[in-house]
Amino acid sequence: MPIHAPFRSTQRVYFDDLDALNILHNVRYVLFMERARGELFQALGFRWEDPLDQNPDKFHVVAAHEISYLAPVRGEGDLTVELQPSHLGTTSLVITARIRSAHGDTVHAQGTTRLVRLDAASFKPCAWSPRFRDAVRPLLPIA
């Protein structure tokens, strides 16, 4: 089944995600973005358990996270994380994220993550594989 943008993932807020004011702790937003990105890559056919020769694109690092907190999440419940690849360079990928209420009416946070693909031997930036580029390209916004 083809994946459409934005990719949506449901993430659960638990008691231990909350601070003393019963508000979702700021670092948890990034965790939810990371989990959703793992689900997106899995849905695109890039499984972490595959060996490096089958999935060389799993050898990447987070080069940057930016996040803006717009409305606090209070208490336990579900959130929707929307991911939209917004730029695919030769060695980098930028993914825009919105963390919304379960029904989507409130945007609690938005941000971006920039990934850089690395060569497994040299740890230097290298190009994403054609397979990865072909999987991500349909999710990019139309220029």
Summary of the structure (lengths in Angstrom):
residues: 143
radius of gyration: 15.9
end to end distance: 24.4
largest distance: 47.2
contacts: 393
relative contact order: 0.23
helix: 24%
strand: 39%
